[in-house]
Amino acid sequence: MLKGYKFVEMKGDSPDIYGHIAPFAMNRSILREFDGYPILTDESYVWFLVFEKNKLVAWASIKKNKDVVKFVNAYVDPAHRRKGIHTELIHRRIDWCGENGFMKVEVDCMDSSLNQYLKLGFKRIKTFKKWHKLSAEIELTEMEQL
């Protein structure tokens, strides 16, 4: 766990999620970072929020499908980048998948996070102009298999 940060998991249809994420979803500079990709949520999403002193500084979400989880959005405030938050969010989402019986994960990521995913065993499926589609299989540890 990263010192000084509080990690909170929240369902995508929680009324509280809208209050936390709306300022980011309406921020033009953040939307430009996402290359116009919308920030959405509903009951099929799970959010992982990161707070420092009660201020939201980072977040990531997953979207559950039948047997695949897609890592959808991830954002770390520029003042909090290069501190390991994004990597921790990737690990927490992978752990969530394993704990909830999802063994296949997909992610669309930009160049800025590509190497993080590749180092964790994700495989590149396809490269678009600004995005990379990746996939990974979640492996259970011996303890989880018991």
ABEGO torsion letter per residue (X at the ends): XBBGBBBBBBBAABAAAAAAAAAAAABAAAAAAAGGBBBBBBAABBBBBBBBGGBBABBBBBBBBAABBBBABBBBBAAABGAGAAAAAAAAAAAAAAAAGBABBBBBBBAAAAAAAAAAGBBBABBBAABBBBBBBBBBBAAAAX
